[in-house]
């Protein structure tokens, strides 16, 4: 019966997928906070650079 074989193949495929998902380590709370702070610092630097460029552009218009 092909139906039984397909069911078995699907079960094996689902097991492999579940096992692959379990291998990824979870991020700790401290690591998450550290990454968020680093991301925020990067965004602040980008915003500061953008504000400086805007100020230079406005200064050259006058």
N, C-alpha and C positions, 0 to 999 in steps of 0.2 A: 504494500500500500504506500503510495507516494505521500499521502497525507501525513501519515505517522513519521516518515522520514523528514518531511518539511518541518514538522513540529519540533523534532529533535534538533535540526539545524538551527532553527530560530532560538531554541532554548540555549544552545551553545553560544550563539552570537550574543545573546543578551547577557550571559555570564561573562563573556570577554569584555563587553562594554562596561558592565558593573565593576569588574576588577580594575579596569583602566581608570575609572573615576575615583577609585579608592586610593590609588597610588599618589595622588596629588596631596601634598602636605597642606594642612590648614594654617592660615596666617594667625599668629598670636596677636593678642590685643596690643601689646607693646610694639610689635612690628607694624601693625596697622596704623597706630598713632604716629609712629616715626615716619612712615611713608606718606601719610596725610600731611604732616608738617613739611616734609621735603617738597611735596607737590605744591603746597601753598606758597612756599618760599620762591619756587620757580615762577609761579603765576604773579607774585608780587614784583619780581624782577622784570618780567615781561611788561607789566602794567607801567612800571616806572620808566622803562625805556620808551614805551609808546607815548607817555605823557611828555617826556623830554623832546621827542621828535615832533610832537604836536606844538610844543612851545617854540621850537626853532622855526617850524613852518609858519606859525603866526607872526613871529618876529620878522621874518623875511618879507611878509606881505606889506608891512608898514613902510 
